[in-house]
Amino acid sequence: MKLAFFLIATAMIAVALALLLLPLIRHGRQQGRPRSIFVLALMVALVLPLAAVGLYRLVGTPVALDGVQRPDAGMSIDQAVSELKAHLAQKPDDQQGWMLLAQTYGAMRRPADARDAYDQALRLDPNNSVAMVGWAEADSLARQDHRIEGRSLELLERAVKLDPQSQRGLWLLGISQFQHDHYSEAAATWRQLQPMLDPDSTVAKAVSEQIAVADARVRDGGKLAPEAPAATGEAQGPALQVQVALAPALKSQLAPGDTLFVYARAEQGPPMPLAVARLDATALPATVTLTDAMGMTPQLKLSSVPRVFVGARISRSGQGIAQAGDLEGDAGVVDVNIHTPIKISIDKVHR
């Protein structure tokens, strides 16, 4: 039944878009606009709702949507992007064109390019709250640590003041506050988001759970929850065996009381770990097995994504958020179902 429902809904959306966009395309062609802009608009009109489901996919698994495919508009998205860029080179003040390009790059998982396009949109309209949120999200995805700070945080704060109903803006602002250990502020921000969501939706439940995590951190003085034990052979879901060693050149910087964090986070999505282990750094070299049982919430776990970034960090403060002077290393992005040991050398100093 679910599959039939989504197929029918997809067909209805396609017909509605055709009735709406085809006359606009004809009119636009009469105005001299290139065909690629309208083809790209049609692609993004269908791709962006699926991209928006990214949050849903991180906090749930709407498998019924997996069968929805992009329409074949007679032109590849790369060709359409090239023509749109050529159009913007001729008309650099086309704000809608820059927004379309930025959103398309976001759907294509090219966050650095999306950030640059949002920059152009903000150049034309500094109070464009959608562009502000888009810039902050793209910047977070383009960064290796996925932190939301500096200009990103400033833009988010401005965006939610201009548009208090911005769901993405509130979600990302809460993440930034959580990253900076401002757990009570994060919970308050996410509580502003709650009334805008369908209370029975997966996203609403996930937001409630994140609020619970933030509230628990407030009660526990900001400490991470105790790590769960490693999975046994009968455990279900992914089990990433991570072997961590400290580079000889940095051994002199290891101090008593330092904490070792070994973690995995989604390749794309919120920066909060899907699995994290906390050990005494003097245990190095160490082997840790990351599993679903080590997630921060029932939805944010290893099995919710196909690929993860695996890293390790030695913290001087014992806090979950990276600080200047921490020692770190990573294995890059790996398949979540990999069975061979993942080796990490902690060989860098966090700046």
N, C-alpha and C positions, 0 to 999 in steps of 0.2 A: 504493500500500500504506500509506504513512504517513497519508494522509487517512482511509482506512478505519479504520486503527488508532485514530486520535484520536476519530473519530466513535463507534466502539464503546466506547472508554474513557469518553467523555463520557456516553453512555447508561448505562453501568454505574454511574458516579458519581451520576447523577441518580436512578437507581432506589435505590441505597444510601442516599442522602440522604433520599429520600422515606420509605423504610422506617424510618429513624432519627428524622427530624424530625417526621413527621406525628403519631405518638403523643405526642411531646413538645408539639406545638402543641395537640392536644386537651386534654392534661393542663393545659397552661398556661392555656388558655381557661377551664377549670373553676376555675382558681385566680384568675381575674379579670384576667390580664395582657392588654394590648391585642394584637390580631392583628398590628399593624405590627411589633412586636418580633420575632416569629417569621418574618414575611415578610422582614424585613431580615436576620435571621440566615441564612436560606436564600440570599439574594442575596450576602451577604458570603462565605458558605461557598464559593460558586463564583467570586466576583470576586477574593477574596484570593489564591487560587492563581495566577490570571492576573496579578495585581499583582506577586506574588513573581517572576514570570517577567521583570519589568522589568530585573532585573540581568542575566538571561540575554540579554535583547534588546539590552542595552548592550554585552555582550561576545560576542554571536553573533546569529544570525538564525533562530530556530526558526519558520520560516514556516508549518509545518504547524499551528501553534496559532492562526493568524490567523482561521480560520473559526469558532472557538468563540464562541458568543454567550451573553449573559446570559439566564437563564430569564425567561419572562414569568410573574410570580407574581400577576398580577391587580392589582397596585398599583405605582405608579412608585416609584423609590427616593427621590425628593424627598418624596413623601407619607409613605413609611415613616419617613424621617428626622424629619419634622415630628411624627409621632405619638410616635416614640421620645423626642424632646426634650420633648414634653408629659408623657410618662410620667416622665422624669427630673426635671422640674420638681416633680412630685408626690412622687417618691421619689428625692431627691438622693443617697442612700447606696447606690444600686444600682450596685455596682462593675462587674458584668458588663455592665450597660447602658452605662456610660461607655466601657468598652473596645470594645464593639461600635460605638458612635457614633464613637470615634476611628479605628478601623480602616476604617469606612465612609467617613469624610471623607478618609482617606488614599487609598482606592481611587478616590474622586471627584476626586482632585488638589486638595484644599482643605487644604493643610498647616497653615495658621494655625489653622483650626478644629480640625483633628486634634490639634494641640499643646494647645489649650485643653481638649479632652476628656481627653487623657492627664493633664493637670494634675489634673483631678477624680479620675481613677483613682488617681493618686499621693497625693492628699489622703486617700483612704480606705485605701490600702496603700502606704506609702513604700518598701517593699521589693519592689514588683512589678517584676521585672527586665524583663518584656516591655513594660510601660508606660514604663520608663526608656529602653529602646532606641527605642521608638516616638516618645517626646518628642524625643529627640536627632535622629532622622531627620527628623521633621516640622519641627523648628526649622531644620535645615540647608536643607530645601527651601523654607521660607518666607523665608529670608534672600536678599538679592540676590547676595551673594558666596558663598553656600553653605558658609561656613566652619563647622566644628564646634569650638567653643571655649566657655569659660565653663561655664555649667550643663550644656550638652550633653555636654561632655567629662567633667565630674564624674559625670554619670549613667551614661555609657558605662563608665567605669572601675569604678563600683560594680556595674553590671549584669553585667559579665564576671567579677567576683569572686563574685557570688552564683550566676551560671550560667556556668561556664567553657565550656559547650557551645553558647552563644548564637552562632550563625553570623552573624546580622545584626550583633550587638554587636561581634564581633571584626572584621568587615569595616569597619564604620563607625569603630571605634577606630583601625584602621590608616590609614584615610583622614585622620582628624584628625592623627595623628602625621606623615603624609606632608605635609599642609598646613603644619605647623609646622617643616618641614625636619628632622624627626627620622627620617631614612630608615632607620637601622639598627633603631630601635624598630618602625617600620611593617613592615619585613620580618619581624621576629621575631613580631609579632602575627599577620600573615598566615600565617606558618608554623604557628602554633597552629591556624589554620582549616583548613589543607590536609588533615589526616588525617580530617576530618569529611565530606569531599567525595568523590564518586565520581571516582576518578582519571581516568576516560575522559570525564568530562563537560566541556562547554564552560566552565562556571564554574571548574572546577578548573584548566583550562589558562589561563584569564584571570588567576586568582589567582597562578599560577606566573609569568606574564609581569609582573604588577605587582611581585612580589617581585624579579624580575630588574631592573626599572626602579629600584626602591629601592636594590638592591645597587649598580647602576651609579652612582647619585647619590652613594653613600658613597665609591666609588672615585674619582669625579670631583670630590669636594669639594663636592657639592651643586649643581653647575652643570647647567643644562638642556643636553640634547643639541643639537648644532648644527642650526639650522633647515634644512629641506630646500628645494631650489629650487622656485620657482613652477612650477605645472603648465603644460605646453604645450597647444596646441590639441587634440592627439590624446589627452590624458590622460583617463582614465575617472573617473567619480564627480563629486561636487560641486566647484565652484571658486568660492569666495566672494571677489569683488573688494572690498576694503575700503579706502576713502579716509580717511585720518586727518589731522586738523589740530589744532593747539594753539590754544585760545582766546586772543585778544590779551591778556586780563586776566591770564593765567598765564605769559606768555612770560618775564617777569622772573624767574620761579622755576626756569626751565630752567638746569641747571648742566652743565659739561663732565663727561663720563663717565656721564651718565644713560642708562639703557637703556629702549628702547620695546618693550613686549610687545603684540602684537595677537593675539587669541585668540577661539576659539569653543568653547563648552561646551554640553552637552545641556540642553534646557529643563527636563527632569526627570531626576534621576539623580546619579551621582557628580560632584563639583565639578572633577575633573581635566579639563584641556582636551582636546577632541577634535582640535584643530589649534591650533598656536601658532607665531608668528614672532617672532624677536628681532632688533632693529635698534638702531643708534646713534640716540639721540633727536634728535641734531642733523640727522638726515635729514628731519625734519618740514618741511613736509607730505609725507606718503608714501602710496604705494599698495601694498598687499600682497594677494596672492592666497592664500587658505587652501584647502588640498586635503587629501585622504586621506593623502597622503605626509607630512604634517606632524603626524600623530597620534603619541601617546606609545606606543601598542601597536597591533598589527594589528587588534585587535577594537575598541578605543576610537578610532573615527574618525568623520568627518563623515557618511559614508553609512550609519552604523548607527542614525541617528535622523532623524525628519522635520523637526524644528525645533531651532534653536540660538540661544543668547544670544551676541551678538557684542560684544566690548568691547576697549578699549585702555587701557594703563596705562604711565606713565613712572615707572620705579623708580630711586630714589636708590641702593639697595643692590645692584642687579643681580640680586636674588633673584626667583624665580618667585612667591613668596607676597607678597600685598599688605602694605605697611607703612604706618604713620601718616606722613602727609606726601607720599605718592606722589600723582601727578596722574593722573586717570582720566576716562574717558567711555565711553559705550556707545551702541549702536543698538537695544538691546532685543532681542526675540526675532524671528527671521526664518525664513522657509522655507529649508531647507537647499539647495534647488535654484533659489533666486532667481538671476537672471542680470543684474539691474541693479546698478550700484555701490552699496555700502553706505557711507554717510557717517557718520563719528564725529567729534565735536568733544570734545577733552579739555578739560573745563571745570569739573572738581570736584577737591577735595583730599580724599584718603582720611583718614578720622578713626579 
